[in-house]
Each structure stands twice: as structure tokens, then as C-alpha cells.
Amino acid sequence: MPCAHLDTVAKFFRALADPTRLKLLEYILGGERTSADCVAHAGISQPRVSVHLSCLVDCGYVTARRDGRRLRYSVGDPRVADLIVLARSLAADNASALTCCTRIPDSQD
């Protein structure tokens, strides 16, 4: 089923399309973080951070482990770091085209 596969790959990228999720993921790449760490880093409310972290966990980018009353988040697959580095490089190389693109709206978050 090629269509289902393409839909899955598209969903894989949509999970990274949110600037807040991308910011949190890059932060977690630096080492294991608590939810409170992520809230302080992102500068948004705890409930919003929890929603974004849940998405990252559900999509397999991040793992969560319970440590007493806290959840600790870490990157579950080391290839995620490679993906982020490659994405940043590609975005930098295509910055002017991406800036001028009117088909994909700028994020509101």
C-alpha cells in the first residue's frame, strides 16, 4: 500500500512542523529533561508543553520515563539528531526559497 506509506511519512514530518515541538526536541537532544525543564526552556505554559511532549512521545521521537513524581524525557533514537542537523542544513541552503514560499503559511505558534 504505497499511499499508506506516504501518509505515514507525511505524518512523520508534520510532527516536526510545529516550531514549539521542534524547539523542545532540540532541547531534549542535549540530554534528559524534566517537564519543568522544558517549560522553562520553551517559555510557555505547562499544559501546552505537556501536549507537545505527548505528541513527540506518541510519534516516537522522544521517550518518557517515570522518576518518582516526575517524567523525564530523552531522545529515543539517535538518528533524530542526524535528522535535525540535516534539516537545519537543508533549510539554510534553501532559506531564500523557503522565505518566499507562499504555499506554506508561516507558523502562528
Biopython code that builds the backbone (N, CA, C, O; Angstrom):
import numpy as np
from Bio.PDB.StructureBuilder import StructureBuilder

atoms = [
    (1, "MET", "N", (0.826, -1.194, 0.000)),
    (1, "MET", "CA", (0.000, 0.000, 0.000)),
    (1, "MET", "C", (0.867, 1.254, 0.000)),
    (1, "MET", "O", (1.164, 1.783, 1.071)),
    (2, "PRO", "N", (1.274, 1.736, -1.145)),
    (2, "PRO", "CA", (2.133, 2.913, -1.204)),
    (2, "PRO", "C", (1.500, 4.158, -0.593)),
    (2, "PRO", "O", (2.198, 4.960, 0.027)),
    (3, "CYS", "N", (0.200, 4.330, -0.758)),
    (3, "CYS", "CA", (-0.464, 5.523, -0.221)),
    (3, "CYS", "C", (-0.330, 5.594, 1.291)),
    (3, "CYS", "O", (-0.006, 6.648, 1.840)),
    (4, "ALA", "N", (-0.576, 4.487, 1.960)),
    (4, "ALA", "CA", (-0.479, 4.470, 3.420)),
    (4, "ALA", "C", (0.932, 4.810, 3.861)),
    (4, "ALA", "O", (1.129, 5.526, 4.842)),
    (5, "HIS", "N", (1.911, 4.296, 3.136)),
    (5, "HIS", "CA", (3.307, 4.590, 3.468)),
    (5, "HIS", "C", (3.587, 6.087, 3.320)),
    (5, "HIS", "O", (4.215, 6.691, 4.190)),
    (6, "LEU", "N", (3.131, 6.677, 2.236)),
    (6, "LEU", "CA", (3.343, 8.116, 2.035)),
    (6, "LEU", "C", (2.633, 8.922, 3.111)),
    (6, "LEU", "O", (3.160, 9.927, 3.589)),
    (7, "ASP", "N", (1.449, 8.489, 3.491)),
    (7, "ASP", "CA", (0.719, 9.186, 4.550)),
    (7, "ASP", "C", (1.484, 9.118, 5.868)),
    (7, "ASP", "O", (1.510, 10.086, 6.629)),
    (8, "THR", "N", (2.100, 7.982, 6.131)),
    (8, "THR", "CA", (2.870, 7.823, 7.363)),
    (8, "THR", "C", (4.093, 8.727, 7.353)),
    (8, "THR", "O", (4.406, 9.360, 8.362)),
    (9, "VAL", "N", (4.779, 8.792, 6.231)),
    (9, "VAL", "CA", (5.957, 9.659, 6.117)),
    (9, "VAL", "C", (5.542, 11.122, 6.249)),
    (9, "VAL", "O", (6.232, 11.903, 6.903)),
    (10, "ALA", "N", (4.432, 11.494, 5.639)),
    (10, "ALA", "CA", (3.948, 12.877, 5.754)),
    (10, "ALA", "C", (3.609, 13.198, 7.210)),
    (10, "ALA", "O", (3.903, 14.292, 7.692)),
    (11, "LYS", "N", (3.001, 12.259, 7.897)),
    (11, "LYS", "CA", (2.663, 12.465, 9.314)),
    (11, "LYS", "C", (3.935, 12.604, 10.148)),
    (11, "LYS", "O", (3.990, 13.397, 11.088)),
    (12, "PHE", "N", (4.964, 11.816, 9.790)),
    (12, "PHE", "CA", (6.270, 11.892, 10.447)),
    (12, "PHE", "C", (6.801, 13.328, 10.396)),
    (12, "PHE", "O", (7.294, 13.842, 11.400)),
    (13, "PHE", "N", (6.702, 13.969, 9.242)),
    (13, "PHE", "CA", (7.183, 15.343, 9.095)),
    (13, "PHE", "C", (6.249, 16.359, 9.740)),
    (13, "PHE", "O", (6.712, 17.375, 10.259)),
    (14, "ARG", "N", (4.944, 16.104, 9.717)),
    (14, "ARG", "CA", (4.011, 17.043, 10.360)),
    (14, "ARG", "C", (4.279, 17.154, 11.853)),
    (14, "ARG", "O", (4.100, 18.220, 12.442)),
    (15, "ALA", "N", (4.705, 16.060, 12.463)),
    (15, "ALA", "CA", (5.020, 16.103, 13.892)),
    (15, "ALA", "C", (6.163, 17.067, 14.173)),
    (15, "ALA", "O", (6.238, 17.634, 15.263)),
    (16, "LEU", "N", (7.050, 17.261, 13.209)),
    (16, "LEU", "CA", (8.184, 18.178, 13.366)),
    (16, "LEU", "C", (7.874, 19.585, 12.857)),
    (16, "LEU", "O", (8.680, 20.498, 13.031)),
    (17, "ALA", "N", (6.728, 19.762, 12.238)),
    (17, "ALA", "CA", (6.410, 21.036, 11.595)),
    (17, "ALA", "C", (6.056, 22.143, 12.582)),
    (17, "ALA", "O", (6.040, 23.317, 12.213)),
    (18, "ASP", "N", (5.778, 21.789, 13.808)),
    (18, "ASP", "CA", (5.426, 22.793, 14.809)),
    (18, "ASP", "C", (6.702, 23.349, 15.448)),
    (18, "ASP", "O", (7.510, 22.577, 15.964)),
    (19, "PRO", "N", (6.898, 24.669, 15.423)),
    (19, "PRO", "CA", (8.123, 25.255, 15.983)),
    (19, "PRO", "C", (8.345, 24.944, 17.462)),
    (19, "PRO", "O", (9.487, 24.784, 17.894)),
    (20, "THR", "N", (7.271, 24.855, 18.240)),
    (20, "THR", "CA", (7.429, 24.542, 19.659)),
    (20, "THR", "C", (7.919, 23.118, 19.843)),
    (20, "THR", "O", (8.810, 22.865, 20.654)),
    (21, "ARG", "N", (7.340, 22.184, 19.094)),
    (21, "ARG", "CA", (7.806, 20.796, 19.200)),
    (21, "ARG", "C", (9.258, 20.677, 18.745)),
    (21, "ARG", "O", (10.045, 19.956, 19.357)),
    (22, "LEU", "N", (9.604, 21.369, 17.696)),
    (22, "LEU", "CA", (10.983, 21.334, 17.210)),
    (22, "LEU", "C", (11.938, 21.923, 18.250)),
    (22, "LEU", "O", (13.023, 21.387, 18.477)),
    (23, "LYS", "N", (11.531, 23.019, 18.876)),
    (23, "LYS", "CA", (12.348, 23.634, 19.925)),
    (23, "LYS", "C", (12.537, 22.680, 21.098)),
    (23, "LYS", "O", (13.644, 22.549, 21.621)),
    (24, "LEU", "N", (11.474, 22.022, 21.507)),
    (24, "LEU", "CA", (11.563, 21.069, 22.613)),
    (24, "LEU", "C", (12.429, 19.872, 22.230)),
    (24, "LEU", "O", (13.242, 19.410, 23.031)),
    (25, "LEU", "N", (12.259, 19.379, 21.025)),
    (25, "LEU", "CA", (13.054, 18.239, 20.587)),
    (25, "LEU", "C", (14.537, 18.577, 20.558)),
    (25, "LEU", "O", (15.364, 17.788, 21.016)),
    (26, "GLU", "N", (14.876, 19.738, 20.026)),
    (26, "GLU", "CA", (16.282, 20.150, 20.000)),
    (26, "GLU", "C", (16.835, 20.298, 21.415)),
    (26, "GLU", "O", (17.994, 19.969, 21.667)),
    (27, "TYR", "N", (16.021, 20.784, 22.323)),
    (27, "TYR", "CA", (16.440, 20.927, 23.715)),
    (27, "TYR", "C", (16.697, 19.556, 24.348)),
    (27, "TYR", "O", (17.688, 19.368, 25.054)),
    (28, "ILE", "N", (15.817, 18.622, 24.095)),
    (28, "ILE", "CA", (15.954, 17.281, 24.657)),
    (28, "ILE", "C", (17.141, 16.544, 24.034)),
    (28, "ILE", "O", (17.708, 15.648, 24.659)),
    (29, "LEU", "N", (17.512, 16.906, 22.829)),
    (29, "LEU", "CA", (18.702, 16.308, 22.214)),
    (29, "LEU", "C", (19.945, 16.554, 23.066)),
    (29, "LEU", "O", (20.897, 15.775, 23.012)),
    (30, "GLY", "N", (19.943, 17.626, 23.848)),
    (30, "GLY", "CA", (21.076, 17.965, 24.704)),
    (30, "GLY", "C", (21.194, 17.095, 25.944)),
    (30, "GLY", "O", (22.193, 17.172, 26.657)),
    (31, "GLY", "N", (20.200, 16.276, 26.209)),
    (31, "GLY", "CA", (20.232, 15.408, 27.387)),
    (31, "GLY", "C", (18.845, 15.242, 27.963)),
    (31, "GLY", "O", (17.902, 15.917, 27.550)),
    (32, "GLU", "N", (18.728, 14.352, 28.903)),
    (32, "GLU", "CA", (17.441, 14.076, 29.534)),
    (32, "GLU", "C", (16.910, 15.335, 30.225)),
    (32, "GLU", "O", (17.657, 16.048, 30.895)),
    (33, "ARG", "N", (15.616, 15.596, 30.054)),
    (33, "ARG", "CA", (14.990, 16.799, 30.621)),
    (33, "ARG", "C", (13.687, 16.438, 31.318)),
    (33, "ARG", "O", (12.991, 15.500, 30.927)),
    (34, "THR", "N", (13.376, 17.194, 32.347)),
    (34, "THR", "CA", (12.076, 17.038, 33.001)),
    (34, "THR", "C", (11.078, 17.953, 32.305)),
    (34, "THR", "O", (11.450, 18.810, 31.504)),
    (35, "SER", "N", (9.826, 17.757, 32.623)),
    (35, "SER", "CA", (8.782, 18.626, 32.094)),
    (35, "SER", "C", (9.024, 20.075, 32.536)),
    (35, "SER", "O", (8.853, 21.006, 31.750)),
    (36, "ALA", "N", (9.422, 20.254, 33.793)),
    (36, "ALA", "CA", (9.703, 21.611, 34.304)),
    (36, "ALA", "C", (10.855, 22.257, 33.534)),
    (36, "ALA", "O", (10.813, 23.450, 33.236)),
    (37, "ASP", "N", (11.884, 21.469, 33.212)),
    (37, "ASP", "CA", (12.985, 21.994, 32.388)),
    (37, "ASP", "C", (12.449, 22.489, 31.049)),
    (37, "ASP", "O", (12.815, 23.564, 30.574)),
    (38, "CYS", "N", (11.578, 21.685, 30.454)),
    (38, "CYS", "CA", (11.033, 22.019, 29.134)),
    (38, "CYS", "C", (10.151, 23.260, 29.179)),
    (38, "CYS", "O", (10.171, 24.079, 28.259)),
    (39, "VAL", "N", (9.377, 23.394, 30.256)),
    (39, "VAL", "CA", (8.531, 24.583, 30.425)),
    (39, "VAL", "C", (9.406, 25.834, 30.497)),
    (39, "VAL", "O", (9.133, 26.830, 29.828)),
    (40, "ALA", "N", (10.452, 25.774, 31.308)),
    (40, "ALA", "CA", (11.352, 26.927, 31.449)),
    (40, "ALA", "C", (12.026, 27.254, 30.123)),
    (40, "ALA", "O", (12.183, 28.426, 29.780)),
    (41, "HIS", "N", (12.420, 26.240, 29.383)),
    (41, "HIS", "CA", (13.104, 26.467, 28.108)),
    (41, "HIS", "C", (12.159, 27.028, 27.046)),
    (41, "HIS", "O", (12.520, 27.949, 26.313)),
    (42, "ALA", "N", (10.962, 26.477, 26.967)),
    (42, "ALA", "CA", (10.028, 26.884, 25.912)),
    (42, "ALA", "C", (9.350, 28.213, 26.215)),
    (42, "ALA", "O", (8.938, 28.930, 25.303)),
    (43, "GLY", "N", (9.235, 28.538, 27.505)),
    (43, "GLY", "CA", (8.601, 29.800, 27.878)),
    (43, "GLY", "C", (7.104, 29.820, 27.631)),
    (43, "GLY", "O", (6.524, 30.881, 27.398)),
    (44, "ILE", "N", (6.477, 28.657, 27.682)),
    (44, "ILE", "CA", (5.024, 28.577, 27.533)),
    (44, "ILE", "C", (4.471, 27.780, 28.712)),
    (44, "ILE", "O", (5.232, 27.243, 29.518)),
    (45, "SER", "N", (3.167, 27.707, 28.805)),
    (45, "SER", "CA", (2.532, 27.065, 29.959)),
    (45, "SER", "C", (2.822, 25.570, 30.009)),
    (45, "SER", "O", (3.102, 24.934, 28.993)),
    (46, "GLN", "N", (2.747, 25.033, 31.220)),
    (46, "GLN", "CA", (2.987, 23.609, 31.422)),
    (46, "GLN", "C", (1.998, 22.744, 30.638)),
    (46, "GLN", "O", (2.416, 21.751, 30.042)),
    (47, "PRO", "N", (0.709, 23.081, 30.614)),
    (47, "PRO", "CA", (-0.218, 22.243, 29.829)),
    (47, "PRO", "C", (0.131, 22.207, 28.332)),
    (47, "PRO", "O", (0.030, 21.157, 27.696)),
    (48, "ARG", "N", (0.536, 23.338, 27.781)),
    (48, "ARG", "CA", (0.911, 23.356, 26.353)),
    (48, "ARG", "C", (2.168, 22.539, 26.116)),
    (48, "ARG", "O", (2.256, 21.810, 25.128)),
    (49, "VAL", "N", (3.143, 22.650, 27.013)),
    (49, "VAL", "CA", (4.367, 21.845, 26.877)),
    (49, "VAL", "C", (4.012, 20.362, 26.957)),
    (49, "VAL", "O", (4.537, 19.559, 26.186)),
    (50, "SER", "N", (3.135, 19.996, 27.874)),
    (50, "SER", "CA", (2.738, 18.596, 28.021)),
    (50, "SER", "C", (2.096, 18.054, 26.744)),
    (50, "SER", "O", (2.355, 16.914, 26.357)),
    (51, "VAL", "N", (1.275, 18.851, 26.099)),
    (51, "VAL", "CA", (0.648, 18.428, 24.844)),
    (51, "VAL", "C", (1.712, 18.176, 23.781)),
    (51, "VAL", "O", (1.665, 17.168, 23.076)),
    (52, "HIS", "N", (2.672, 19.094, 23.668)),
    (52, "HIS", "CA", (3.736, 18.936, 22.670)),
    (52, "HIS", "C", (4.633, 17.742, 22.994)),
    (52, "HIS", "O", (5.012, 16.990, 22.095)),
    (53, "LEU", "N", (4.973, 17.565, 24.267)),
    (53, "LEU", "CA", (5.797, 16.421, 24.648)),
    (53, "LEU", "C", (5.057, 15.109, 24.400)),
    (53, "LEU", "O", (5.658, 14.131, 23.955)),
    (54, "SER", "N", (3.776, 15.085, 24.683)),
    (54, "SER", "CA", (2.977, 13.887, 24.419)),
    (54, "SER", "C", (2.990, 13.533, 22.940)),
    (54, "SER", "O", (3.090, 12.360, 22.580)),
    (55, "CYS", "N", (2.891, 14.532, 22.095)),
    (55, "CYS", "CA", (2.955, 14.306, 20.646)),
    (55, "CYS", "C", (4.306, 13.704, 20.266)),
    (55, "CYS", "O", (4.366, 12.736, 19.507)),
    (56, "LEU", "N", (5.387, 14.277, 20.794)),
    (56, "LEU", "CA", (6.727, 13.774, 20.487)),
    (56, "LEU", "C", (6.917, 12.344, 20.979)),
    (56, "LEU", "O", (7.583, 11.539, 20.328)),
    (57, "VAL", "N", (6.332, 12.036, 22.125)),
    (57, "VAL", "CA", (6.408, 10.669, 22.650)),
    (57, "VAL", "C", (5.564, 9.734, 21.782)),
    (57, "VAL", "O", (6.031, 8.670, 21.375)),
    (58, "ASP", "N", (4.325, 10.131, 21.502)),
    (58, "ASP", "CA", (3.423, 9.291, 20.717)),
    (58, "ASP", "C", (3.983, 8.995, 19.325)),
    (58, "ASP", "O", (3.767, 7.912, 18.783)),
    (59, "CYS", "N", (4.699, 9.959, 18.753)),
    (59, "CYS", "CA", (5.255, 9.788, 17.408)),
    (59, "CYS", "C", (6.615, 9.095, 17.416)),
    (59, "CYS", "O", (7.172, 8.811, 16.356)),
    (60, "GLY", "N", (7.152, 8.822, 18.604)),
    (60, "GLY", "CA", (8.380, 8.059, 18.703)),
    (60, "GLY", "C", (9.677, 8.845, 18.661)),
    (60, "GLY", "O", (10.755, 8.253, 18.601)),
    (61, "TYR", "N", (9.594, 10.160, 18.692)),
    (61, "TYR", "CA", (10.813, 10.975, 18.691)),
    (61, "TYR", "C", (11.469, 11.001, 20.072)),
    (61, "TYR", "O", (12.691, 11.086, 20.194)),
    (62, "VAL", "N", (10.640, 10.927, 21.097)),
    (62, "VAL", "CA", (11.092, 11.093, 22.473)),
    (62, "VAL", "C", (10.522, 9.942, 23.303)),
    (62, "VAL", "O", (9.437, 9.432, 23.022)),
    (63, "THR", "N", (11.264, 9.548, 24.317)),
    (63, "THR", "CA", (10.751, 8.575, 25.281)),
    (63, "THR", "C", (10.585, 9.278, 26.625)),
    (63, "THR", "O", (11.278, 10.251, 26.925)),
    (64, "ALA", "N", (9.663, 8.773, 27.417)),
    (64, "ALA", "CA", (9.419, 9.332, 28.756)),
    (64, "ALA", "C", (9.580, 8.198, 29.763)),
    (64, "ALA", "O", (9.113, 7.079, 29.551)),
    (65, "ARG", "N", (10.254, 8.522, 30.862)),
    (65, "ARG", "CA", (10.363, 7.539, 31.944)),
    (65, "ARG", "C", (9.979, 8.218, 33.246)),
    (65, "ARG", "O", (10.300, 9.381, 33.488)),
    (66, "ARG", "N", (9.293, 7.466, 34.061)),
    (66, "ARG", "CA", (8.842, 7.975, 35.349)),
    (66, "ARG", "C", (9.994, 7.913, 36.331)),
    (66, "ARG", "O", (10.680, 6.898, 36.442)),
    (67, "ASP", "N", (10.200, 9.022, 37.050)),
    (67, "ASP", "CA", (11.211, 9.107, 38.108)),
    (67, "ASP", "C", (10.510, 9.718, 39.314)),
    (67, "ASP", "O", (10.499, 10.936, 39.491)),
    (68, "GLY", "N", (9.924, 8.850, 40.142)),
    (68, "GLY", "CA", (9.105, 9.354, 41.247)),
    (68, "GLY", "C", (7.856, 9.998, 40.687)),
    (68, "GLY", "O", (7.074, 9.359, 39.985)),
    (69, "ARG", "N", (7.676, 11.268, 41.003)),
    (69, "ARG", "CA", (6.505, 12.005, 40.519)),
    (69, "ARG", "C", (6.782, 12.712, 39.200)),
    (69, "ARG", "O", (5.877, 13.303, 38.611)),
    (70, "ARG", "N", (8.013, 12.658, 38.739)),
    (70, "ARG", "CA", (8.385, 13.383, 37.519)),
    (70, "ARG", "C", (8.504, 12.450, 36.328)),
    (70, "ARG", "O", (8.792, 11.260, 36.458)),
    (71, "LEU", "N", (8.273, 13.035, 35.168)),
    (71, "LEU", "CA", (8.589, 12.351, 33.923)),
    (71, "LEU", "C", (9.880, 12.947, 33.391)),
    (71, "LEU", "O", (10.077, 14.162, 33.423)),
    (72, "ARG", "N", (10.737, 12.103, 32.914)),
    (72, "ARG", "CA", (11.989, 12.550, 32.309)),
    (72, "ARG", "C", (11.960, 12.155, 30.841)),
    (72, "ARG", "O", (11.633, 11.021, 30.490)),
    (73, "TYR", "N", (12.308, 13.112, 29.996)),
    (73, "TYR", "CA", (12.230, 12.918, 28.560)),
    (73, "TYR", "C", (13.624, 12.833, 27.962)),
    (73, "TYR", "O", (14.530, 13.576, 28.340)),
    (74, "SER", "N", (13.775, 11.912, 27.021)),
    (74, "SER", "CA", (15.037, 11.788, 26.294)),
    (74, "SER", "C", (14.724, 11.354, 24.865)),
    (74, "SER", "O", (13.624, 10.892, 24.562)),
    (75, "VAL", "N", (15.714, 11.515, 24.002)),
    (75, "VAL", "CA", (15.546, 11.113, 22.613)),
    (75, "VAL", "C", (15.648, 9.592, 22.542)),
    (75, "VAL", "O", (16.597, 8.998, 23.055)),
    (76, "GLY", "N", (14.674, 8.979, 21.910)),
    (76, "GLY", "CA", (14.618, 7.535, 21.856)),
    (76, "GLY", "C", (15.464, 6.914, 20.763)),
    (76, "GLY", "O", (15.823, 5.740, 20.857)),
    (77, "ASP", "N", (15.788, 7.668, 19.736)),
    (77, "ASP", "CA", (16.532, 7.138, 18.594)),
    (77, "ASP", "C", (17.608, 8.146, 18.220)),
    (77, "ASP", "O", (17.289, 9.295, 17.916)),
    (78, "PRO", "N", (18.875, 7.745, 18.235)),
    (78, "PRO", "CA", (19.955, 8.696, 17.932)),
    (78, "PRO", "C", (19.887, 9.277, 16.523)),
    (78, "PRO", "O", (20.508, 10.305, 16.254)),
    (79, "ARG", "N", (19.150, 8.643, 15.625)),
    (79, "ARG", "CA", (19.019, 9.189, 14.270)),
    (79, "ARG", "C", (18.249, 10.502, 14.244)),
    (79, "ARG", "O", (18.344, 11.263, 13.281)),
    (80, "VAL", "N", (17.484, 10.769, 15.303)),
    (80, "VAL", "CA", (16.740, 12.025, 15.377)),
    (80, "VAL", "C", (17.708, 13.211, 15.322)),
    (80, "VAL", "O", (17.422, 14.208, 14.660)),
    (81, "ALA", "N", (18.832, 13.112, 16.001)),
    (81, "ALA", "CA", (19.829, 14.189, 15.979)),
    (81, "ALA", "C", (20.342, 14.401, 14.561)),
    (81, "ALA", "O", (20.487, 15.541, 14.119)),
    (82, "ASP", "N", (20.615, 13.328, 13.853)),
    (82, "ASP", "CA", (21.063, 13.444, 12.461)),
    (82, "ASP", "C", (20.008, 14.115, 11.593)),
    (82, "ASP", "O", (20.327, 14.939, 10.735)),
    (83, "LEU", "N", (18.762, 13.759, 11.820)),
    (83, "LEU", "CA", (17.659, 14.342, 11.066)),
    (83, "LEU", "C", (17.576, 15.855, 11.286)),
    (83, "LEU", "O", (17.387, 16.616, 10.337)),
    (84, "ILE", "N", (17.716, 16.280, 12.531)),
    (84, "ILE", "CA", (17.636, 17.708, 12.849)),
    (84, "ILE", "C", (18.805, 18.466, 12.219)),
    (84, "ILE", "O", (18.616, 19.549, 11.665)),
    (85, "VAL", "N", (20.000, 17.905, 12.303)),
    (85, "VAL", "CA", (21.175, 18.551, 11.695)),
    (85, "VAL", "C", (20.976, 18.669, 10.185)),
    (85, "VAL", "O", (21.243, 19.722, 9.607)),
    (86, "LEU", "N", (20.514, 17.611, 9.552)),
    (86, "LEU", "CA", (20.287, 17.639, 8.110)),
    (86, "LEU", "C", (19.196, 18.645, 7.747)),
    (86, "LEU", "O", (19.336, 19.388, 6.775)),
    (87, "ALA", "N", (18.123, 18.672, 8.512)),
    (87, "ALA", "CA", (17.034, 19.617, 8.243)),
    (87, "ALA", "C", (17.515, 21.058, 8.355)),
    (87, "ALA", "O", (17.170, 21.893, 7.519)),
    (88, "ARG", "N", (18.302, 21.354, 9.373)),
    (88, "ARG", "CA", (18.836, 22.716, 9.531)),
    (88, "ARG", "C", (19.734, 23.083, 8.359)),
    (88, "ARG", "O", (19.680, 24.208, 7.861)),
    (89, "SER", "N", (20.552, 22.148, 7.920)),
    (89, "SER", "CA", (21.446, 22.397, 6.792)),
    (89, "SER", "C", (20.662, 22.642, 5.504)),
    (89, "SER", "O", (20.956, 23.575, 4.756)),
    (90, "LEU", "N", (19.671, 21.806, 5.254)),
    (90, "LEU", "CA", (18.848, 21.983, 4.057)),
    (90, "LEU", "C", (18.070, 23.296, 4.107)),
    (90, "LEU", "O", (17.957, 23.995, 3.101)),
    (91, "ALA", "N", (17.540, 23.623, 5.273)),
    (91, "ALA", "CA", (16.796, 24.876, 5.415)),
    (91, "ALA", "C", (17.707, 26.072, 5.186)),
    (91, "ALA", "O", (17.301, 27.044, 4.550)),
    (92, "ALA", "N", (18.931, 26.014, 5.695)),
    (92, "ALA", "CA", (19.886, 27.116, 5.494)),
    (92, "ALA", "C", (20.235, 27.257, 4.013)),
    (92, "ALA", "O", (20.308, 28.370, 3.492)),
    (93, "ASP", "N", (20.447, 26.135, 3.342)),
    (93, "ASP", "CA", (20.792, 26.180, 1.921)),
    (93, "ASP", "C", (19.643, 26.683, 1.058)),
    (93, "ASP", "O", (19.867, 27.199, -0.037)),
    (94, "ASN", "N", (18.419, 26.537, 1.543)),
    (94, "ASN", "CA", (17.237, 26.946, 0.777)),
    (94, "ASN", "C", (16.470, 28.076, 1.454)),
    (94, "ASN", "O", (15.275, 28.249, 1.214)),
    (95, "ALA", "N", (17.146, 28.838, 2.291)),
    (95, "ALA", "CA", (16.473, 29.853, 3.109)),
    (95, "ALA", "C", (15.703, 30.868, 2.278)),
    (95, "ALA", "O", (14.568, 31.202, 2.619)),
    (96, "SER", "N", (16.293, 31.368, 1.192)),
    (96, "SER", "CA", (15.590, 32.397, 0.420)),
    (96, "SER", "C", (14.346, 31.827, -0.243)),
    (96, "SER", "O", (13.314, 32.496, -0.291)),
    (97, "ALA", "N", (14.424, 30.608, -0.753)),
    (97, "ALA", "CA", (13.248, 30.000, -1.370)),
    (97, "ALA", "C", (12.176, 29.728, -0.320)),
    (97, "ALA", "O", (10.993, 29.958, -0.571)),
    (98, "LEU", "N", (12.577, 29.242, 0.850)),
    (98, "LEU", "CA", (11.614, 28.967, 1.914)),
    (98, "LEU", "C", (10.952, 30.244, 2.418)),
    (98, "LEU", "O", (9.758, 30.257, 2.716)),
    (99, "THR", "N", (11.727, 31.310, 2.511)),
    (99, "THR", "CA", (11.192, 32.592, 2.961)),
    (99, "THR", "C", (10.145, 33.124, 1.988)),
    (99, "THR", "O", (9.150, 33.717, 2.405)),
    (100, "CYS", "N", (10.364, 32.917, 0.714)),
    (100, "CYS", "CA", (9.460, 33.439, -0.316)),
    (100, "CYS", "C", (8.273, 32.521, -0.599)),
    (100, "CYS", "O", (7.335, 32.925, -1.287)),
    (101, "CYS", "N", (8.298, 31.308, -0.086)),
    (101, "CYS", "CA", (7.230, 30.349, -0.364)),
    (101, "CYS", "C", (5.916, 30.842, 0.234)),
    (101, "CYS", "O", (5.823, 31.097, 1.434)),
    (102, "THR", "N", (4.902, 30.972, -0.619)),
    (102, "THR", "CA", (3.580, 31.422, -0.147)),
    (102, "THR", "C", (2.599, 30.265, -0.001)),
    (102, "THR", "O", (1.489, 30.460, 0.495)),
    (103, "ARG", "N", (2.979, 29.100, -0.411)),
    (103, "ARG", "CA", (2.076, 27.930, -0.350)),
    (103, "ARG", "C", (2.025, 27.323, 1.040)),
    (103, "ARG", "O", (1.034, 26.690, 1.406)),
    (104, "ILE", "N", (3.083, 27.509, 1.819)),
    (104, "ILE", "CA", (3.103, 27.007, 3.194)),
    (104, "ILE", "C", (3.101, 28.218, 4.106)),
    (104, "ILE", "O", (4.061, 28.988, 4.115)),
    (105, "PRO", "N", (2.025, 28.398, 4.881)),
    (105, "PRO", "CA", (1.940, 29.581, 5.739)),
    (105, "PRO", "C", (2.966, 29.544, 6.865)),
    (105, "PRO", "O", (3.389, 28.477, 7.310)),
    (106, "ASP", "N", (3.355, 30.731, 7.312)),
    (106, "ASP", "CA", (4.232, 30.821, 8.480)),
    (106, "ASP", "C", (3.449, 30.320, 9.675)),
    (106, "ASP", "O", (2.223, 30.416, 9.727)),
    (107, "SER", "N", (4.194, 29.778, 10.642)),
    (107, "SER", "CA", (3.569, 29.248, 11.850)),
    (107, "SER", "C", (2.987, 30.371, 12.682)),
    (107, "SER", "O", (3.505, 31.488, 12.688)),
    (108, "GLN", "N", (1.919, 30.072, 13.377)),
    (108, "GLN", "CA", (1.299, 31.043, 14.288)),
    (108, "GLN", "C", (1.794, 30.880, 15.706)),
    (108, "GLN", "O", (1.493, 31.711, 16.564)),
    (109, "ASP", "N", (2.571, 29.796, 15.981)),
    (109, "ASP", "CA", (2.997, 29.497, 17.357)),
    (109, "ASP", "C", (4.322, 30.127, 17.650)),
    (109, "ASP", "O", (4.842, 29.986, 18.757)),
]
sb = StructureBuilder()
sb.init_structure("model")
sb.init_model(0)
sb.init_chain("A")
sb.init_seg("    ")
for serial, (resi, resn, name, xyz) in enumerate(atoms, 1):
    if name == "N":
        sb.init_residue(resn, " ", resi, " ")
    sb.init_atom(name, np.array(xyz, "f"), 0.0, 1.0, " ", f" {name:<3s}", serial, name[0])
structure = sb.get_structure()
